[in-house]
Structure formats: C-alpha cells, structure tokens
Amino acid sequence: MRRKTRVSVTTEDIQFITGKSKRYAQNLIAKMKEHYNKEKYQLITFQEFCDYIGIKYSEIEHLIH
C-alpha cells in the first residue's frame, strides 16, 4: 500500500523540524509567502521551505508523512 505524503508544510511541521515555537513558525510561513509572492490562501511546499531555510529536502524527507 502506498503511503500518503503531504506537499504543504504546516506550523506544526516547522515546530517539529526546527524545535522553535508556534509563533516563530507562523512568522516564518508569513515571510516565506512574502518571499515567494504568494497570497494568504496559498500554501508553502516542503521544497520551498527547504530552499528558504537552506537545508536539503532529503534531510527532512523521512519526517514527512
């Protein structure tokens, strides 16, 4: 059976990956949306998150489920 993986990053994901607070994660998502010229309703992908904070997707890929 195929595992379902998500494409978009949430504040909880950022908290888990970075060990930072919920407020930090919310601010980071807002900064990324501004950086990528996204509207409020648009989502941030894991790839965009990785590119923005400077880590390789392969380093967090096993955390995404």
Beta strands, then each sheet from edge to edge (+ up, - down):
end
